[in-house]
Amino acid sequence: MILLGLFVLATVLLLGQVHRASTTVTGSPPTSVPASTTPTTAPGSAPTTTAAPHAATTTTAPKAKPSNVPVLVANASGKPGAAASVTTALQVAGWNVQAPINATANVSTSSVYYVAGQKTAATAVAATLHLPPSAVLPYTTAAPVSTIGTAEILVVVAPDLATGLSPTTTAGN
């Protein structure tokens, strides 16, 4: 009976060590609670062991690198050169920008649209332009452009973003 209890205790300790080692994720520190055991014995019974629960391991997604995400800027402000100025500002910040275009309609509020999987990058673009997180939206065909081509992020420049920008001589607005 005592041998059975020692076997159970040794097995739990061994499995706790194996399990803890297998939950480590490369590149991020694991968050875990060390395993502990508490042997208990009731009168006239064999000892039993209870293992503490393990905490979940957490990881953090890598930050999007600006140069890896193609960004298109469209002028929907009515101010000539606004998209070119924003394109230049994004390029200086390290973003992979495409030639600016004109939107199919003017809008009152700037937005940053993203295709599936690019919300983090779009939020970073919005932060670069000092736009609030509420300006970041999933791309739909309702965006005021005819196409985004190979771009994965679309910045639609409205008067709120165009105000204070210096005009450029770059083709496209």
N, C-alpha and C positions, 0 to 999 in steps of 0.2 A: 504494500500500500504506500509506504514511504517512497519507494523507488518510482512508483507511478507519479507521485506528486513532484518529485525532483525532475522527472522526465518532462512533465508538463511545464514546469518553471523554465527549464533549459530551452525547450522548444519555443516558448513565448519570447524569451529574451533573444534567441537567435533570429526568429522571424522579425522581431522588432528592428534588429540591426540591418537585416537584409532589406526590409521594406523601406526603412529610412534612407538607405543608400540608393535605392532605385527611384526615389521621387525627386532627386536633385535634377534641375534643368540647367544645361550648359549655358553659360553667359549671364546667369542671374543668380543672386544669392537665394537659397531656399528659406522659406519661412516655415518653421516646424516647431512642434512642442516635443521635447524629449520624452521617449517612452518610459513609463515607470510601471512597476508591478507591485502589487500589494498582496502578499500571501495571507489567506484567511483560513482558519481551522475551526470548525464547529466540533463540539464534544462528540466523540464517537464517529467522526467522518474523516475522509482523506483531505489533505490540504488542497485548496483551489487557488488559482491565480487570476487576477483581473488586470488587463492591460489598459493603459490610458489611451484615449483616442488620439489620432494624428491630425494635425492641422493641415489645411490645404496649402499647396505650394503655389506661389503667385509669380507671374512674370509680367514684364512691362514691354509693350510693343516698341520696336525701334522707331525713333523719330524719323519722319520722312525727310530725305535729303532733297533740298530744293532743286538741284540740277537734274534729278531723275524724273521729274513730273512735267510734261508739256502743258504750258499755260497759254491760253488765248485771251486777249483783252478786246472787248467790243465797246465802242463809244455809243452810249445811249443817253448822253447828256445834252446834246445840241451844241456843245462847245468844241470848236475845231481843235484837233490835236490832243484832246483829253486822253484817248486810248493810247496814243504814242507816248505821252508823258508817264502814264501808269506802267506801260510796258518797259520803259527805260528804268523806272524805279524798281520794278521786279527783277529785271536783268541785273542791276547793280547789287541786289540782295541775293543773287545766286540762282534765281529761278530760270528754268529752261523755257523761254518765252518764244512764241511764234509771232509773225507779223500782225500788228493790230488791224482790226476791221471795224466797220461801222455796223451798229445794230440795225435791225429792221424797224425798230420803233424806239422812241425815247421813253425813259422810265424816270420816276421821281426818286427812287432809292437804289443805291448800288447793291449788287449781290455777287456772291461767289458760288458758282454752281460746280458740282463734282459728279463724275461718273462713279459707278460702283467700285468700292474699295479705296477711294481717294478722299474720304471725309477728313482724315487727319491732315493730309496735305492741304486741302482746301481751307481748313481752319487756320493753318499756318500762313497761307497766303492772305487770308483776311486779317490776321494779326500783323503781318508785314505792312498792310495798307491801313492799319488802325481802324478796321471795321469791326463791329461787334459780332459775337458768335451767331447771333440771330440772322446775320446776312448770309450765312453759309446754308446752301440748299441743295438737295439732290437735283441733278440735271434732268429736265424733261423737255419735250419739244415745245413747251410753252415759253421757254427762254427766248428773248427777242433777237435771235440770230437764225440764219437759214441753216447753218450747219456748224459743228465744232471741229469737223475733220478728225485729225489724230490727237487733238487736245484732250486732256483728261480733266482739266479745270478750266472754267470759263469765268472771267471777271467781267461783269457788266457795269460800266462806269456811268453813274448818274450824276446830276449836279452836286450832290453832297460830297462826292469824291473828286469831282472835277474842279471844285472851287479851290483856288489857291495854287493850282498846278501851273507851271510855266509852259507855254506852248512850245512844241518842237517842230522841226522842219521835216520830220520823218513822214514818209507817205503813209496814208491810212490814219484814221482818226480813232 
